[in-house]
C-alpha cells in the first residue's frame, strides 16, 4: 500500500527523550547523529525521507 503512495521513499522511527527533543527544537536541528558503534541501517534514507520521532519518558543514560 505504501509503495503506491510513497514510491521509493523510505522513512525511519527515532526514539529519544524529551530533553533531547526540546534542545533540538531550540537549535532548529535537521540532522540526527546516531551514537558511535551503532549500525542503524539508515543507508536507504535520502533527502525527502520522513522520520517519526517518538519521545519516551525518563532521563538520559547520563543521569
C-alpha positions as CSV (number, residue, x, y, z in Angstrom):
1,X,0.0,0.0,0.0
2,X,2.7,2.5,0.9
3,X,4.7,1.7,-2.3
4,X,1.9,3.1,-4.5
5,X,1.5,6.2,-2.3
6,X,5.1,7.0,-1.5
7,X,7.0,5.3,-4.3
8,X,10.6,4.6,-3.3
9,X,10.7,7.0,-0.3
10,X,11.8,5.3,3.0
11,X,11.2,6.6,6.5
12,X,12.5,5.9,9.9
13,X,11.5,5.9,13.6
14,X,13.7,7.6,16.1
15,X,13.3,7.0,19.9
16,X,14.5,9.8,22.1
17,X,13.9,11.6,25.4
18,X,12.0,14.9,25.9
19,X,15.3,16.7,26.9
20,X,17.0,15.9,23.6
21,X,13.9,16.8,21.6
22,X,13.4,20.2,23.3
23,X,17.1,21.0,22.7
24,X,16.8,20.0,19.1
25,X,13.8,22.3,18.6
26,X,15.7,25.2,20.2
27,X,18.6,24.7,17.8
28,X,16.4,24.1,14.7
29,X,18.1,20.7,14.2
30,X,17.7,19.0,10.9
31,X,20.2,16.2,11.3
32,X,20.1,13.3,13.8
33,X,23.5,11.7,14.6
34,X,23.4,8.2,15.9
35,X,25.7,7.1,18.8
36,X,29.1,5.7,18.0
37,X,29.4,2.0,17.3
38,X,25.8,1.7,16.2
39,X,24.7,0.4,12.9
40,X,21.2,1.8,12.4
41,X,20.9,0.6,8.7
42,X,19.8,4.0,7.5
43,X,21.5,3.8,4.1
44,X,18.1,3.9,2.4
45,X,17.2,7.3,3.8
46,X,17.6,10.2,1.4
47,X,16.5,13.8,1.2
48,X,12.8,13.8,1.5
49,X,12.6,10.8,3.8
50,X,10.4,11.3,6.8
51,X,11.4,10.2,10.3
52,X,8.8,9.8,13.1
53,X,10.2,10.9,16.4
54,X,8.9,9.0,19.5
55,X,9.6,10.5,22.9
56,X,10.0,8.2,25.8
57,X,9.6,9.1,29.5
58,X,12.7,9.2,31.7
59,X,16.1,10.7,31.9
60,X,19.1,10.2,29.7
61,X,21.6,7.5,30.5
62,X,24.0,10.1,31.8
63,X,21.8,10.6,34.9
